[in-house]
Every structure is written in C-alpha cells, then in structure tokens.
Amino acid sequence: MAFDKKLLEVLACPVCKGKLVLSEDKTQLICRFDRLAFDIKDGIPVLIESKATALSLDEVDATR
C-alpha cells in the first residue's frame, strides 16, 4: 500500500506541529526542524516521537 501524498497537507510533526516532507524513497516523513524521520509502514505513517529516527544536519540537508 502506497502513502497518499494528499495526507501531507493535513499531517504535522507530533513534536513541533510543523510541516513534514516525504523522503525521496517514500519510506519516511521528515521533520526538518526537529531533524526527525518517521517511518511509513504499509502506507501508514508512524508519528510517534519515541519511534522516530534522529537525523544529522547533512541528512536533513539532503532532503531539500
């Protein structure tokens, strides 16, 4: 099941409530402000802070 890009209009980072962007490989939602990556499992984003992956500045810059 693929992630529906229309959801990006209504989804927000659970930490800062900011905008999320879809990763190039479409497997994660990225919060650039908090430098967190949230996995997408079976088309459903897992927006739980404790399950997010911390990103380095270089990794965040690569998503631009």
Secondary structure, DSSP 8 states (H G I E B T S, - for coil): ----GGGGGT---TTT----EE-TTSSEEEETTTTEEEEEETTEE---GGG-EE--HHHHHTT-
